[in-house]
Amino acid sequence: MPRTFQSTPPRRPPAVTLACVCTLAGALGACGRGEARGAAATRAGGRESAAAPATARPGVAQAADTLEFYSASDLARIAAGLGSSTGKTLSDHPGYKYIQGRRTVDGAPEVHDAWLDLGVVQAGRAVLVTGGHVVGGRMDSPGEHRGGVIEGGTARPVAPGDLYLIPAGVPHQYRVAAGDTLRYLTVKLPAR
């Protein structure tokens, strides 16, 4: 049975569509490891796209099979190239984006007004603090608040395989103990 952690009620219910969940699963390699990619596949910078299957039916229009695929080793390599507390946007679409993150030090508190974060821990460990309120933060860009201190939040440990959804408007922060590292993938989805 999944555990639900909610310290403050979301302003609106998160809308996680099947397409978004499949995007996350595909990015993690859970929807098929891609061992049989075929000769038509091309690879560029960790991304892979494949041409439409050769078994097209006459008179039936077919869309090209486009897949954004990052193997577990691609994601680990990308994360290894990141700094101490940073992320790399792997793909930025109008309705969502996904980011490979790595932290070896605490992150700053964050609040996203229009985005919810769907995260999966890939490696390492940390404490995820959510809820409460931020004191002393600043607006980095429209709808994006960073910095300050979270007061009254809930702290919980996160480890490989953990999945969490942080609703829009909820303060959150990763805290990493000395000597620890956290590697995680975040899919940012619009709050509706």
C-alpha positions in Angstrom: 0.0 0.0 0.0 1.5 3.4 -1.0 2.2 5.9 1.7 0.9 9.4 1.4 2.7 12.3 2.9 0.9 15.6 2.8 1.7 18.4 5.2 -0.4 21.1 3.5 -3.3 20.5 1.2 -2.6 21.2 -2.5 -4.3 24.2 -3.9 -5.6 22.1 -6.8 -5.4 18.4 -7.4 -2.4 17.3 -9.4 -3.2 16.0 -12.9 -0.8 13.2 -13.7 -1.7 11.7 -17.1 -0.8 8.3 -18.4 1.4 10.0 -21.0 3.4 11.8 -18.3 3.8 8.6 -16.3 4.9 6.7 -19.4 7.4 9.5 -20.1 8.9 9.0 -16.6 8.9 5.2 -16.9 10.5 5.5 -20.4 13.2 7.9 -19.1 14.0 5.4 -16.3 14.1 2.5 -18.8 11.2 0.7 -17.1 9.1 0.5 -20.2 11.7 -1.7 -21.9 15.4 -1.7 -21.7 15.8 -1.1 -25.5 18.2 -4.0 -26.0 16.7 -4.7 -29.4 16.8 -1.2 -30.9 17.2 -2.1 -34.5 19.5 -0.8 -37.2 17.3 2.2 -37.9 17.9 3.7 -34.4 20.2 6.6 -34.1 21.8 7.9 -30.9 22.9 11.5 -30.1 23.8 12.7 -26.7 21.9 10.0 -24.8 18.8 10.4 -26.8 17.6 7.8 -29.2 15.0 7.9 -31.9 13.9 5.1 -34.2 12.3 5.1 -37.6 8.9 3.7 -38.2 8.7 -0.1 -38.5 9.4 -1.6 -41.9 6.1 -3.6 -41.8 3.9 -0.6 -42.8 0.4 -1.6 -44.1 -0.5 -0.2 -47.5 -2.9 2.7 -47.4 -2.5 3.2 -43.6 -0.7 6.3 -42.5 1.9 5.6 -39.7 3.7 8.1 -37.5 7.4 7.7 -37.0 8.3 6.0 -33.7 10.1 8.7 -31.8 11.3 7.8 -28.4 13.4 9.8 -26.0 15.4 7.1 -24.3 18.2 7.4 -21.7 19.6 4.1 -20.4 20.5 3.8 -16.7 24.1 4.1 -17.6 23.4 7.3 -19.7 21.7 8.9 -16.7 24.5 7.8 -14.3 27.1 9.3 -16.7 25.1 12.6 -17.0 24.8 12.8 -13.2 28.5 12.1 -12.7 29.3 15.1 -14.8 27.1 17.5 -12.7 28.4 19.7 -10.0 27.8 19.3 -6.2 24.1 20.4 -6.2 22.7 20.8 -9.6 20.5 19.3 -12.4 20.6 19.0 -16.1 17.4 19.4 -18.2 17.3 16.3 -20.4 14.2 17.4 -22.4 12.0 20.5 -22.2 8.5 20.1 -23.8 5.6 22.6 -23.7 3.7 20.5 -21.2 6.5 18.9 -19.2 10.2 18.5 -18.8 12.5 16.1 -17.0 15.7 16.8 -15.2 18.6 14.6 -14.0 19.7 15.8 -10.6 22.6 15.2 -8.3 23.3 16.6 -4.9 26.3 16.2 -2.6 25.3 19.2 -0.4 21.9 20.6 0.7 19.7 22.2 -1.9 18.0 25.5 -1.3 14.3 25.5 -0.3 12.1 25.7 -3.5 8.5 26.5 -4.2 7.0 26.2 -7.7 3.7 28.0 -8.3 2.7 26.4 -11.5 4.7 23.0 -11.6 4.5 19.8 -9.6 7.5 17.6 -9.2 7.3 13.9 -9.8 10.6 12.4 -8.5 12.3 9.1 -8.4 15.5 8.4 -6.4 18.0 6.5 -8.5 20.9 6.2 -6.1 22.2 7.5 -2.8 20.2 8.9 0.1 19.0 12.2 1.5 16.3 13.8 3.6 13.4 15.4 1.7 11.8 18.2 3.6 8.3 19.2 2.4 5.5 21.5 3.6 5.6 24.2 6.2 6.5 27.7 5.0 9.6 29.4 3.7 11.1 32.3 5.6 13.5 34.6 3.8 13.1 33.2 0.3 13.3 35.1 -2.9 11.6 34.9 -6.3 14.2 33.7 -8.9 11.9 34.0 -11.8 8.1 34.3 -12.2 6.5 31.5 -10.2 9.8 30.1 -8.9 10.9 30.8 -5.3 14.2 29.7 -3.9 16.3 30.2 -0.8 15.5 31.0 2.8 14.6 28.4 5.5 11.7 26.0 5.7 9.9 26.2 9.0 7.4 23.6 10.1 8.1 21.1 7.3 8.1 17.3 7.4 11.4 15.6 7.0 11.6 12.0 5.6 14.5 9.9 4.3 14.5 9.0 0.6 16.5 6.2 -0.9 16.8 4.3 -4.3 13.4 3.4 -5.8 11.4 5.9 -3.8 8.8 7.9 -5.8 7.2 11.1 -4.6 4.9 13.8 -6.0 5.4 17.4 -4.7 2.3 19.5 -5.5 2.6 23.0 -6.8 3.0 25.6 -4.0 4.5 23.2 -1.5 7.9 24.1 -0.1 10.6 21.4 -0.5 14.3 20.9 0.1 16.8 18.1 -0.2 19.2 17.8 2.7 22.3 15.6 2.2 24.5 14.5 5.0 28.3 14.9 4.8 29.7 12.2 2.6 26.4 11.2 1.1 25.2 11.8 -2.5 21.7 11.8 -4.0 20.9 11.0 -7.6 17.3 11.5 -8.8 15.2 12.1 -11.8 12.4 14.8 -11.7 9.6 15.2 -14.2 8.1 18.6 -13.9 4.4 18.7 -14.8 2.0 21.7 -15.0 -0.4 22.0 -12.1 -3.9 22.3 -13.5 
